[in-house]
């Protein structure tokens, strides 16, 4: 028997499996209206760990009775996800001015393979990003079992739906160092597609932070547009630099420019090697991979979020192919 795993939102609250099972027999006419049959995929959105959400904010997701029936309908016959193998993760978006709560969002990746086994963690000081294995953050793609089939084994189900789960529970956070706890809150879902060039990784803009006195000089040098001598003279004319700092500044900028060029070259080589190592099946998977973004549907008892919907997922996934 496969036991129901606690969703990241209810955080381990015990609930009877039978209470969640979809009742297939017809109900007597006298049965009260409030005994409503639960839908097969009703808790799908809750089973996906809300990546990057602060632990003490997760309960806010239950402040409103969010409805993701649009996600459920997508798996029905004729729906955009019907019969597809999918990988699902959840995240939350910053509240709008008129909405005093978090907005849960579900991202569905249509792919025959997991989109990634990595996650991005930003340091507590927000100074850098680290790409690490999901399992180091106790995360993994786990099969989703519909409510009516939770007495069946996972192997027999051969499910086509996988969610990004996390086995870390809030009760265990008190035993972790603060930096480790914060890492969960700064996680970003990651994907690396060697068939596409990341514009941010091939940027021609070099950020310059020159440690001058009395104040450091911050500026941006464009590899394609700027010439070093002229660029330096402009800083002097703007009284950001003194004449005697000119040579040191040019040396500093030249070093940063070289680092950017080297990084761009290494990234091009990395993508080329990664492409060459892909099998034909993997190439086809990347070419046909689709991202769908689901917001909660409008209901009388939930805030109006129609004005905050956006196709952007994050800097690694880019934009969704379709937003619901």
C-alpha positions, 0 to 999 in steps of 0.5 A: 500500500502507498501511504499519502504523503503530507502536502507541503502546505498542510505540512504533515497534518494527518488526514484519513485516506478514505476521506479523500477518496472519490466516491463513485457510487451514486449519492442518496437524494437526501444527502446534504449539499455540504457533503461534496464529492472531492475531485480526483486532482483537487489537491494536485496544486498543494502537493507541489512544494512552493519553491522559494516561499518563506516557511512562515508564509506558507500558511498564508496560502490557505488564507483563501480557498484557491481553486485550480480547477483549470489545472484539473480540467487541463488533464481531462479529455480534450485538455491541453495536458491530457495524456501528457507526461508532466513535471509540476512545481509550485511557487508564489508571486509577490502580492499586488497592492490590492491583495494582502496575501501570497498568490500560488502559481503552478508551473507545468512542464510537458516533457518525457524526462525531468526538466532538471535535477538541479536547483538554484540557491541564492546565498543568504547575503544575496551575493551569488547563486549556486546550482546544486543537486535537488537532493541536497535540499531534500527535493525530488520529482515524486509521482502524484497519486490521484485522490481516488487511487491512493490505495494502489501502489505507485508502480501499478499506477504508472502515473504520468504526473510528477510534482517537485516534492520536499521532505523537509518539514518545518518541525525540523527547522529548529535543528538547522542552522539559519543559513540552511533554513534561508537557503530553502527560501531563496531556492529557484527552479532551474533548467538548462537547455543547451539548445538555447543560448541564454542572453544573460550569460552572453551579455556584452555589458560588464558591470564595473565597480572601481574602488576609488576614493572618496567614493567607488565608481560604478558604471557599465562598459559595453563590449560592442559599443565602448572604447576604453580610452574614451570611456575613461575620459568620460569618467574623468569629465564627469569628475568620477575619476581624477587624472592620476587614477586613469591608468589604474582604472583602465587596467581594472576595466580591462581585467573585468572585460577579459573576465566577461569575454572568457566567461562568454567563451566558456559558456559557448563551449559548454553548450556546444559540448552539451549539445554534442552529448545529447541523444536524439531522444533528448534533443527532441525532448528539449525541442518539444518541451512546453511550459504552462503557467496556471493561476487560480481561477476567479471565485467569489471568495478569492481576491481578483488577480486578473491584473497580475497574471504574467507569462514570466516564470523565472530567469532560467525557465523564461516565459511560459508558452501559455498562461491560464 
